[in-house]
Amino acid sequence: MKSLLRAALINSFSLYVLSQILSGVRVSGGLSTYILAGVVLAVIYKILKPVLNIISLPLNIITLGATSFLINIALFYIATSIIPGISITAFTLNGFSFAGFVIPTMHLNTFFAYAAAALAQSVLVSFISWLRK
């Protein structure tokens, strides 16, 4: 119970940060929507993700882990479709350069917006969990 509550709080906070970073992620409804989203994401990632990872293990081995990323996108899509206050739409990612690395301006359609949001959310959750330890 304690780990589920911790995961819900971490997911809620990461979703808040994600909505501030990515312009395509919109959360309406205030604090209750963030808390509900955190609980739904925690339950989905704690229950459904291990089952899907076991089912897709042979395909995950063949694709060297790419299937796991697609599972994360699908689970994030399921969570956003369950919660009515969260919407992810196509957006333009502003380019930037740092230390000689240049990322150009890109327009992301809805699928790639979900992929970017799922990737950013998983990175944020991992970073927050790392900070907590």
KERO-783631 format. One record per residue: x, y, z of N, C-alpha, C, O in turn; residue in one letter. Coordinates in pm, 1 decimal. Atoms other than C-alpha are relative to their C-alpha. Layout:
<atoms>
ATOM   n_east  n_north     n_up  ca_east ca_north    ca_up   c_east  c_north     c_up   o_east  o_north     o_up residu
ATOM        X        Y        Z        X        Y        Z        X        Y        Z        X        Y        Z      A
...
</atoms>
This chain:
<atoms>
ATOM   n_east  n_north     n_up  ca_east ca_north    ca_up   c_east  c_north     c_up   o_east  o_north     o_up residu
ATOM     82.5   -119.0      0.0      0.0      0.0      0.0     87.0    125.5      0.0     57.9    224.3    -67.4      M
ATOM    -89.7   -113.3    -10.5    285.3    231.1     89.2     70.1     27.8   -133.6     85.5    143.3   -173.2      K
ATOM    -68.9    -18.8    128.3    465.8    172.5   -240.8    -96.7     50.0   -107.4    -56.5    125.8   -195.8      S
ATOM     98.8    -48.2     95.5    144.7    229.8   -437.3    -29.4    148.6     22.0    -44.0    224.4    -73.9      L
ATOM     21.0   -141.7    -31.2     85.9    560.7   -258.6    119.5     83.9    -44.1    102.7    192.7    -99.1      L
ATOM   -121.4    -70.0     42.4    447.3    663.9   -320.8      4.5     12.1   -151.9     37.4    118.1   -205.2      R
ATOM      0.7     -2.9    146.3    418.0    569.6   -689.1   -106.1     96.4    -52.3    -84.1    164.4   -152.5      A
ATOM    105.6    -92.7     42.1     92.4    765.1   -716.9     44.5    144.5     16.3     18.7    227.2    -71.1      A
ATOM    -48.5   -136.3    -21.5    251.6   1077.4   -568.9    109.1     37.5    -99.7    111.1    149.3   -151.2      L
ATOM   -106.8    -26.0     97.0    558.0   1047.5   -792.7    -58.6     19.6   -139.6    -16.6    109.8   -212.1      I
ATOM     63.5    -14.5    130.7    339.3    997.7  -1101.3    -79.0    130.0     -9.5    -80.1    193.8   -114.8      N
ATOM     73.6   -126.8      0.0    121.4   1294.2  -1003.6     93.8    117.7    -20.9     66.8    205.6   -102.7      S
ATOM    -95.4   -109.0     12.9    419.9   1522.5   -964.1     65.8      0.4   -138.2     85.3    106.3   -197.9      F
ATOM    -62.7      6.0    133.3    582.2   1398.3  -1285.9    -97.9     44.1   -108.1    -56.4    104.1   -207.3      S
ATOM     98.9    -46.6     96.7    258.0   1461.1  -1474.1    -14.4    151.8      5.0    -33.6    215.7    -98.4      L
ATOM      3.7   -145.2    -11.4    249.1   1815.7  -1338.9    120.0     62.8    -71.8    104.2    158.4   -147.7      Y
ATOM   -120.1    -52.2     65.8    607.7   1876.9  -1452.5    -10.0    -20.9   -151.2     29.9     65.9   -228.8      V
ATOM     16.0     29.1    143.2    529.4   1714.0  -1787.7    -94.1     99.6    -66.1    -69.0    142.7   -178.6      L
ATOM     92.8    -96.8     58.4    235.1   1947.5  -1844.6     61.4    139.5     -7.9     18.9    221.6    -89.2      S
ATOM    -68.6   -128.5      6.5    464.7   2242.4  -1775.1    107.8      1.6   -108.4    137.6    107.1   -164.5      Q
ATOM   -109.4      8.1     97.0    740.1   2120.5  -2010.0    -51.1    -11.4   -142.9     -6.3     62.5   -230.6      I
ATOM     48.4     26.8    135.8    547.4   1990.7  -2313.3   -130.2     75.3    -24.5   -223.8     67.1     55.1      L
ATOM    119.0    -80.2     28.8    293.3   2219.2  -2476.5   -118.5    -84.5    -46.9   -232.1    -37.3    -43.4      S
ATOM    108.5     85.1     47.7     89.9   1927.6  -2614.2    -73.3    -73.7    110.1   -177.6   -134.0     85.2      G
ATOM     62.5     68.0   -112.8      7.4   1789.8  -2269.1    -79.5    102.9     79.1    -23.9    197.9    134.1      V
ATOM     87.4    -92.7    -72.2   -291.1   1964.4  -2113.1    -76.7    -76.1    107.3   -136.1   -180.8     81.4      R
ATOM     73.1     60.5   -111.1   -438.1   1882.5  -1774.4    -97.0    105.2     52.0    -56.3    213.2     94.8      V
ATOM    101.7    -91.5    -51.8   -765.6   2046.3  -1674.9    -69.5    -67.4    117.8    -89.7   -188.8    117.9      S
ATOM     69.0     56.1   -114.9   -939.5   2000.8  -1344.4     72.9     20.4    129.8     17.3     -6.5    236.3      G
ATOM    -71.0    -33.9   -122.1   -673.3   2101.5  -1097.9     64.7   -117.0     69.7     99.7   -217.3      7.6      G
ATOM    -73.0     95.6    -82.0   -520.4   1903.4   -816.8    -65.9   -138.0      1.4      3.6   -239.6      4.1      L
ATOM     68.4    130.4     -2.9   -786.2   1630.7   -814.3     30.3    -82.0   -124.2     39.9   -204.5   -116.7      S
ATOM    -33.1     72.5    122.9   -707.6   1542.2  -1175.3    142.1    -55.5      7.6    167.2   -167.9    -36.0      T
ATOM   -137.1     49.5    -14.1   -335.7   1515.1  -1098.6      6.4   -119.5     94.3     78.0   -216.0     67.7      Y
ATOM     -1.1    111.1    -95.8   -401.9   1290.4   -799.7    -64.6   -124.6    -60.7    -12.6   -235.3    -46.8      I
ATOM     65.3    112.9     66.1   -646.1   1071.9   -994.2     90.0    -60.2   -106.9     99.3   -182.3   -119.4      L
ATOM    -91.0     48.3    104.3   -399.2   1048.6  -1281.9    117.7    -75.0     60.6    160.9   -176.8      6.5      A
ATOM   -109.2     69.5    -66.8   -120.4    953.2  -1043.4    -39.7   -137.8     48.6     36.7   -233.6     36.4      G
ATOM     49.3    130.0    -47.2   -329.4    675.8   -892.4    -21.3    -95.1   -117.4     18.2   -211.6   -111.6      V
ATOM     25.6     85.2    117.0   -438.9    545.5  -1233.4    131.0    -45.1    -63.4    146.1   -162.5    -97.0      V
ATOM   -129.8     37.1     57.8    -83.6    554.8  -1371.3     73.5    -99.9     88.6    134.1   -194.3     37.9      L
ATOM    -66.8     92.8    -91.6     52.2    381.6  -1059.4    -60.8   -139.4     -8.4     11.5   -239.0    -11.7      A
ATOM     66.3    130.7      7.7   -206.9    104.4  -1078.8     29.2    -67.4   -133.7     57.6   -187.1   -138.7      V
ATOM    -27.0     57.9    131.7   -157.8     55.9  -1451.8    143.5    -49.4     -9.0    168.3   -159.6    -58.1      I
ATOM   -140.1     40.3     10.0    220.8     47.1  -1423.5     36.3   -111.8     97.0    128.2   -188.8     69.2      Y
ATOM    -30.4    106.3    -96.4    217.9   -182.0  -1116.8    -67.3   -132.5    -35.8    -13.6   -239.0     -5.2      K
ATOM     74.5    123.0     27.2    -41.8   -432.2  -1244.7      9.5    -42.1   -146.2     44.7   -156.2   -176.1      I
ATOM     10.6     36.0    141.2    -74.0   -418.9  -1622.5    134.9    -11.1    -70.1    151.5    -95.8   -157.9      L
ATOM   -128.4      0.5     68.8    285.2   -347.4  -1724.8     76.7   -131.8     16.3    128.9   -182.7    -82.9      K
ATOM    -70.2    128.7    -10.1    441.4   -665.6  -1576.9    -66.4   -111.3    -80.8      1.9   -195.9   -138.5      P
ATOM     71.4    102.6     77.9    171.4   -879.3  -1739.7     32.3     15.1   -148.9     61.8    -83.5   -216.4      V
ATOM    -30.3    -23.0    141.1    228.4   -718.6  -2080.4    146.5    -27.6    -31.6    177.9    -76.1   -140.3      L
ATOM   -141.3     30.1     23.0    606.0   -746.3  -2042.0     26.1   -149.9     -8.8    108.4   -193.8    -89.2      N
ATOM    -17.0    145.7      5.4    580.6  -1120.1  -1975.1    -58.3    -55.7   -129.2      1.4   -143.1   -192.0      I
ATOM     62.4     48.1    123.4    342.7  -1173.2  -2267.5     86.4     33.2   -121.6     98.0    -47.6   -213.7      I
ATOM    -77.4    -43.9    116.4    566.2   -978.6  -2505.8    148.9    -29.5     12.8    228.3     26.1    -63.1      S
ATOM   -141.7     28.1    -20.9    896.8  -1120.8  -2379.9     71.8    -51.5   -124.9    180.1     -1.6   -155.6      L
ATOM    -72.1     44.8    120.5    986.2  -1314.3  -2698.7     18.6    112.1   -103.6    125.6    125.5   -162.9      P
ATOM    -10.7   -111.5     93.8    911.4  -1011.6  -2916.6     95.3    106.9     53.2    165.4    171.8    -24.5      L
ATOM    -90.0    -97.8    -61.5   1099.3   -788.8  -2672.9    146.4    -43.6    -15.8    234.4     40.3    -35.0      N
ATOM   -136.0     50.2     19.5   1407.0  -1011.2  -2700.3     42.8     18.7   -145.1    156.4     58.1   -171.6      I
ATOM    -32.4    -13.4    142.4   1392.9  -1006.9  -3081.0     26.3    145.6    -37.0    118.1    174.4   -113.7      I
ATOM    -14.1   -141.9     35.4   1353.5   -627.6  -3099.6     95.6     75.2     92.2    106.5    197.5     83.5      T
ATOM    -99.3    -57.6    -90.6   1617.2   -566.4  -2829.1    -57.7    111.2     88.1      9.2    211.5    113.0      L
ATOM     60.4    -91.6    -95.6   1377.3   -380.7  -2599.0    -91.1    105.5    -58.5   -150.5    182.5     16.9      G
ATOM     86.2   -101.9     60.9   1186.5   -166.6  -2849.4   -146.9    -24.4     33.0   -225.3     70.3     39.9      A
ATOM    138.3     31.6    -33.9    864.0   -346.6  -2762.6    -37.3     57.4    137.0   -151.8     97.0    158.5      T
ATOM     25.7    -56.8   -132.3    894.6   -228.1  -2403.5    -36.1    147.4     -9.5   -122.7    195.1     63.9      S
ATOM     33.0   -141.3     20.3    891.3    133.1  -2523.3   -140.2     14.4    -57.7   -213.7    104.8    -18.1      F
ATOM    134.8     -5.3     56.5    577.8     65.2  -2730.5   -105.4    -35.0    104.7   -216.4     18.2    100.9      L
ATOM     91.7     32.3   -108.6    414.2    -90.3  -2424.4    -19.4    121.6     90.2   -130.9    148.5    134.9      I
ATOM     12.2   -122.0    -80.5    490.2    226.7  -2226.8    -90.4    102.2    -67.4   -170.7    167.3     -0.6      N
ATOM     86.0    -92.9     73.3    326.0    436.4  -2498.9   -145.5    -44.1      9.8   -234.1     38.1     33.3      I
ATOM    137.0     51.9     -5.3     18.8    211.7  -2501.6    -60.7     17.5    139.7   -177.7     53.7    151.9      A
ATOM     50.8    -16.7   -136.5    -15.2    220.8  -2121.6    -26.6    146.3     31.5   -123.3    178.1    100.8      L
ATOM     23.4   -142.7    -20.6     19.3    599.2  -2119.6   -125.0     43.6    -74.4   -200.7    126.9    -24.5      F
ATOM    121.5    -30.7     75.9   -250.1    618.0  -2389.4   -124.3    -49.7     74.9   -225.1     20.6     81.4      Y
ATOM    112.6     55.0    -76.0   -479.6    394.2  -2183.1    -31.2     88.8    120.6   -147.5    116.9    149.5      I
ATOM     21.2    -85.3   -117.6   -427.9    611.6  -1875.6    -62.9    133.4    -39.0   -151.8    182.1     30.7      A
ATOM     57.3   -128.0     40.0   -503.4    932.3  -2064.5   -140.6    -14.8    -56.6   -218.5     80.4    -53.1      T
ATOM    136.5     19.3     48.4   -813.8    781.8  -2221.0    -96.3    -28.5    116.3   -215.8     -1.3    104.5      S
ATOM     83.9     24.6   -117.4   -944.8    675.2  -1877.0    -31.3    130.6     72.1   -143.6    151.1    118.1      I
ATOM     14.9   -124.5    -75.3   -892.5   1018.1  -1719.7    -44.6    110.0    -95.5     29.1    144.2   -188.0      I
ATOM     53.2    -97.5     95.8  -1109.6   1281.9  -1890.6     70.0    135.4      2.2     57.6    210.6    -94.5      P
ATOM    -61.6   -131.9    -10.6   -906.1   1583.1  -1773.5    135.0     12.5    -67.3    192.5    121.3    -69.6      G
ATOM   -132.3     -3.8     63.0   -586.5   1490.2  -1958.8    -15.7    -17.6   -150.2    -83.6   -109.2   -196.8      I
ATOM      1.2     14.2    146.1   -539.6   1547.2  -2329.8    140.4     23.2    -53.1    212.2    112.6     -8.4      S
ATOM   -129.1    -14.4     66.8   -233.3   1502.5  -2545.6    -28.2     20.4   -146.9    -91.5    -62.9   -211.8      I
ATOM     23.7    -35.4    139.6   -237.7   1670.1  -2884.0    133.2     20.4    -70.6    238.8     27.6     -7.7      T
ATOM   -119.8    -26.8     79.2      7.7   1726.5  -3165.3     55.8    136.9     37.3    -19.4    230.4     64.7      A
ATOM    -62.3   -127.0    -36.0    257.3   2001.2  -3091.4    133.4     14.3    -71.8    184.3    -80.9   -131.0      F
ATOM   -129.6    -28.3     59.9    575.2   2162.8  -3217.0    104.1      7.5    109.9     90.1     83.5    205.7      T
ATOM   -109.7      1.5    -95.3    893.3   2089.1  -3026.8    103.4    100.7    -46.9    163.7     84.0   -152.9      L
ATOM    -97.3   -102.6     36.6   1114.1   2395.5  -3032.2    140.6    -57.9      5.5    175.6   -129.6     99.3      N
ATOM   -135.8     50.6      4.3   1469.5   2318.0  -3130.5     90.3     72.1     97.1     58.6    181.3    144.0      G
ATOM    -99.6    -62.6    -85.8   1772.0   2391.2  -2917.9    135.6    -59.3    -32.3    145.5   -163.1    -97.7      F
ATOM   -134.6     51.8     18.0   2145.6   2346.3  -2922.2     74.3     13.4    132.4     55.7    109.5    207.0      S
ATOM    -77.9      0.3   -122.1   2381.8   2260.8  -2641.0    131.5    -72.2    -25.8    131.9   -187.6    -68.8      F
ATOM   -134.0     57.9     10.5   2755.5   2196.1  -2652.1     23.9    -63.8   -137.0     83.8   -170.9   -146.3      A
ATOM    -22.6     49.6    134.7   2756.3   2147.1  -3027.2   -106.2    -95.4    -51.6   -106.0   -128.9   -170.0      G
ATOM    108.9     86.1     42.9   2450.7   1921.3  -3035.8   -119.4     87.3    -35.8   -159.5    173.7     42.1      F
ATOM    111.7    -81.8     47.0   2163.7   2067.8  -3235.2   -121.0    -89.6    -22.0   -113.6   -189.7    -93.2      V
ATOM    127.5     67.0     24.2   1803.1   1948.7  -3219.2    -88.4    101.1    -71.2   -122.0    204.8    -14.0      I
ATOM     78.2    -97.9     75.6   1598.3   2119.1  -3490.5   -145.0      5.3     47.7   -190.2    -82.2    121.5      P
ATOM    141.9    -11.7    -29.8   1240.0   2238.3  -3455.4    -74.9   -111.5    -72.9    -55.8   -132.9   -192.6      T
ATOM     73.5    112.0     58.0   1005.3   1943.5  -3511.4   -147.4     11.9     33.8   -184.0     52.9    143.9      M
ATOM    142.6      8.5    -26.1    630.9   1910.7  -3547.3    -33.4   -146.7     24.1     -9.5   -231.4    -62.0      H
ATOM     33.0    136.8    -37.2    508.9   1597.2  -3368.2   -149.6    -23.1    -17.1   -231.5     51.1     37.1      L
ATOM    141.9     34.0     10.7    182.5   1435.8  -3472.4    -44.7    -68.5    129.2     33.0    -78.8    224.1      N
ATOM     56.3     50.6   -125.0    -41.3   1270.6  -3214.5     74.0   -123.3     52.0     98.8   -133.9    172.1      T
ATOM    -72.8    119.6    -45.0    140.8    935.2  -3205.7    134.4     37.0     60.1    169.6    -10.7    168.1      F
ATOM   -130.6    -39.2    -51.6    480.5   1095.4  -3162.6    -12.4     92.1    121.6     78.9     98.5    203.9      F
ATOM     24.6    -78.5   -121.4    330.8   1337.3  -2907.8    -19.0    -93.8    118.1     33.3    -67.7    226.4      A
ATOM     13.6    100.2   -106.4    223.5   1033.5  -2702.4    134.2    -64.1     30.9    166.3    -88.2    147.3      Y
ATOM   -131.6     60.4    -21.4    568.6    881.0  -2754.1     90.5     93.8     78.4    159.4     50.4    170.8      A
ATOM    -83.0    -97.6    -72.1    742.6   1200.2  -2639.1    -48.8     17.1    143.2     32.0     27.1    235.5      A
ATOM     55.2    -15.5   -134.8    507.7   1236.2  -2342.1     30.1   -123.0     85.8     66.0   -109.7    202.8      A
ATOM    -28.3    122.4    -75.8    551.8    871.7  -2237.8    148.4     -9.3     34.9    184.3    -49.0    145.8      A
ATOM   -144.0      1.8    -26.8    930.0    897.4  -2271.1     36.7    101.5    107.4    111.1     69.8    200.2      L
ATOM    -31.2   -103.8    -98.5    946.6   1223.1  -2077.3    -55.6    -36.7    137.4      9.0    -11.6    239.1      A
ATOM     60.4     38.4   -127.3    712.3   1089.4  -1809.1     80.6   -111.6     66.5    101.5   -108.3    187.8      Q
ATOM    -78.8    108.0    -59.8    916.7    772.0  -1759.8    135.8     50.2     47.0    186.5      4.2    149.3      S
ATOM   -127.1    -58.4    -44.0   1239.7    975.2  -1742.8    -20.9     79.7    129.0     59.8     70.9    221.5      V
ATOM     28.2    -77.7   -120.7   1082.2   1210.1  -1487.2    -25.3    -89.6    121.1     24.1    -61.7    230.4      L
ATOM     27.2     92.7   -110.4    953.5    921.0  -1274.5    129.7    -65.3     46.8    152.7    -78.5    167.0      V
ATOM   -128.1     60.8    -37.4   1295.8    754.2  -1283.9     88.1     99.6     74.0    152.9     64.3    172.6      S
ATOM    -82.2   -101.9    -64.1   1468.9   1080.2  -1193.0    -50.7     31.6    141.1     28.6     43.3    234.4      F
ATOM     56.1    -29.9   -131.9   1231.3   1155.3   -904.9     23.1   -117.5     95.1     53.6    -96.7    212.6      I
ATOM    -26.4    118.6    -84.1   1266.5    796.7   -775.1    147.1     -6.0     39.8    180.3    -44.1    152.0      S
ATOM   -143.1     -4.1    -30.0   1644.2    832.6   -797.7     29.8    105.6    106.1    108.9     81.6    197.3      W
ATOM    -20.1   -105.7    -99.3   1631.2   1159.7   -604.0    -49.3    -41.7    137.4     10.5     -5.5    238.7      L
ATOM     58.7     42.8   -126.4   1415.3    999.9   -336.0     94.1    -94.2     75.1     97.0    -94.7    198.1      R
ATOM    -92.4     93.9    -63.9   1678.2    732.7   -271.3    124.3     73.6     35.9    217.1     14.7     91.3      K
</atoms>
